[in-house]
């Protein structure tokens, strides 16, 4: 049987769930997992349905049939191939903990993506990437060459069919034009539990303020630096007895975990943009192992 994921967002009104489930039943499809959220504050409805076709219907046929249902409810929607893998481009600078974590999860099958390459403004992790049999692209960035560097990056995105860009501690600010072109398709990890301690040396700032929790935030990139819709966050407890170096070590572990979970949610179509926020549906306990991330 072919497996698919239907994602829907639309104005909230009565009858949406009945229309979707009725359509799938009429098409000989069996719902495997379903999650929905009705945001009373914005009047928006969000739904994710994982289903299997028991009659051999392909995605094109399902899309053609569902168009009428979608039009009736003014839906933004998509039907995704359940076996498809998101084509992802990873970007990194001189801190490799997030890159290494992503590569490890990808290698063991815990993060089912198709990595089309790794871009860096340094050569630090070239050997690591090449040893994984992945293309490495060195795009040097200086104030004078930034426009040309970004043009090369955009060309690479087009050439590789990149669907998702992952900033794995890539320490360069992307232009507004690129952020707008790939809205909802660039995920960044911020080394802070936003919005506190922005800027340089966040762990030093946290240490000097004597915080008891440090954390990390994964979010979609927008033109507003470090203010995009948040996908995933986590914290770790620290004490007065620990050093700034301890904070850095613990913080890097949290960063890697948070970024991987955010990417995992995105590629399984569990993240929905909701204005300046997101709706993130958790994986079902009964879902396939690749949809549950430990």
N, C-alpha and C positions, 0 to 999 in steps of 0.2 A: 504493500500500500504506500501511496505517496503521502508525505507529511508536509503540512503547511502551517504558517502562522499568519493570522489576520490581525492587523492593527487598525484601530478606529478611533478617531476623535471628532466630536461634533457638538453642536448645541444640545443641551440636555432636554429631553422630552420623553413622554411615555411611549413605550412600544419598540424601543431600539433593540433591546435584547431579544425580544420575541421575533423581530424581523430577521435578525442575524441568525439565530438558531433555526428558525423556520427555513431560511434559504439553504443553510448547510444540510439540514435534514432532507430537503427536497432534492439536493444534489447528490445524495447518497454518501454524505460525509459524517464521520463520527467525531464528536468533540472529545479531545483528550484532556484539555485543561483550559480553564477560562478565568479571567480576572477582570474586574471592572471597578471604576471609581467615578462617582458623580460629585464634581466640585461645586458645592453650593455657593461658594464665594464668587466664582467666575462664570457659573452657569454652563460649564463645559463637562462633557462626558468622555471618558476614556475606557477603552476595552482592548484586551489582548486575548485571542482565542487560538489555541493550538489544536489542530484537527487533522484527521486522516481521511483521504478519499477511498471509499470501499468499492467504487465503480470505475476507478482508473482515470477519473477526470484530471486533466492537466491544468496548470496554473492559468494559461490563457483563457481556457473555457470558463473557469471559475471567475476570473476577472470580468469577462464579458457579461456573465450572468449577474454578478453582484453590482454592476454599475447602476442598475435601476434602483436597487435598495439604497445605495449610497446617495444617489441624487435625491431621493425622497426625504432623507434626513440631513442633507447638506454635510456629508461626511468628508473628512480627510482620511484616506484609507490606503492600505497596501496589503497585498497577499505575498508573503515571502516563502521561498522554497525552504522547507525545514532542514534540508541537507546542504544548503548553500553555505559557503564560507565568505565572510566579509574580507575584502581585499584591503589590508592595512599597511600603512607606511609609518614606521617608527622614527622619531627624531630624538637625538640625544646630544648632550655637550660633553662635559667632563665628569659627571657623576653617573656611574653605571649600574647602581643597585636596581633601579626600576627596569632598565633594559634587560639585565640579567634575569630578573624575575619573570618578565614577559617571555623571554626566549625559553626559559625552563618550562613554564606552563604550556607554551606552544609545543615544545618538543615532546612532552609526555601526553599531549592530547587534552589537557585540562582547559586550554584556551583555543578552541577550534576556529582559528583565523588563517587567512592566507597572507603571510607576510611578504609583500612585494619588494621590500628593501628597507634599509636603514640609512637615514640621512644624518650627518653630523657636521658641525662647523669646526671640528677638530679630528685628528687621526687617532685619538686615544683608544677607541674601541673597534678599529678597523679589523684587527686580527680576530677578535672575539666574533664579530659578525661573519667574516669570511669562513671561519672554522665551522659555522652553522650552515655553510653553503648558501648564504644569502647575499644579495647584492649590497655593496656598501658604496654610498655616494658622499664624497667629501665636498661640501659646498661652503667655502670660506666666506665669512661675513665680517665686513668692516663698515664703518659709517659711510665710506665712499662707495663701497660695492654692494650695499644692501639691496637697492632696487634690482640689480642684475642677479644677485643671489636668489631673491624671491621669484624672479622670472624663471630661473632654472628650476626652482622647486615646483612652481606651477606647471611647467612643462613636464616634469617628472610625474606629477600627480595625474596629468592627462595621459601620458604614455603608458603608465602602469594600470590605469583604470582604478586608481585608489578611491575607496569608498569611505575610509576612516583614517585620519591622521592622529597619531598618539604622541603627545609631547612627553617623553619619558625623561624629565628634567632637561629639556632643551632651553637653554638660557638666552634666548633671543625673542624679542617682541615681534609678533607677526603684524603685518600691515592691516589696516581696516578693510581694504579691498579683499584680501585673502580671507579674513574672518567672515566677511559677508558672503563671499562666494561659496564657502564651505560651512555655512551656518548649521549647527547641529551635527557636524561631522569632524570636529576637532576636539579631542579631549586632552586636558592638561592636568598635571598633578601639582598642587601648590603645597609647599613645605610649611604649612601652617593650618591651624584649625580656624579657617576664615570666620570673621574678618579681622581677627587679632594678629598683631605682629607682622604686618606687611613689610615688604622690602628686604634689604640685605640682612643676613645673619639672624634669622628669626629665632633660632634656638638659643643664641646668645642673649637676645632680648628676653626670651622666656626665662632663661636662667637668672638674669639680672632682676626680673620681676618676681622671682620665687614662685612660679606657677606650680600647680600640682598635677596638671594634665597638659600634655602636648599632643598634637595630632596632625592630620593631613586632610586635604580636600581635593577631590577630583571634580572637575567641572567642564562644561562646554566652553570653548573659547569664543569671546565676543570682542568687539572693539574696545569695550571698557575693561582695562587690565585687571585680571583676577576677580572679576565680578560677574562672570557668566553663570548660567543656571547650574546649580550644584547637583551632582549625580550621587556621590558617595562621600562619606566622612567617617573618621574613626579617631580614637584617642588612646593614649597609654598613660598610666599614672607614673609620676616621678616624685622623688622626695628631695629634701634639703641635703641629703648625704651624697647625692649624685653630682657629677661634674658636667660641664658643658659638652665634653666628649661623649659622656653617657647619653646626654640628650640627643646628640647627633646620631649616635648608633641606634637608639630606640626609634628616633624619628624616621630614619631611613627604612626601617622595617615596616613602619606604619604606612609610609608613602608607597612602598612597593605593593603592599596588600590592598590599599585603597584604590590605586590605579588599576590593578588587575581586576578587581571586583567591578569597577566602573566600566572597563572595556567589556568584560563578560556580560554585564547587563545590557550594554548597547548592542552587541552583536547578536543577542538573542531577542532583540526587539522588545525589551522590557522597560525602556525609557521613553517617556513622552514629554515633549516640551509643553509647558503650561505658563505662558508669559515669561516672567523672569525666574520661574521655578520649574521643577520637573515633577512628574509622576513616575515613580519607579515601582513596578510590580515585582515582588519577590519570586524566585523560582519555586515551583510546586514541589513538595516533598516526593511526589511520585514521578517527577519528570526524569528524562534521560540524564545519565551521569554528566554529560557535557553541559547540561543546563544547570547543574548544581555545582557550585564552586566551593571547595573546602579550603 
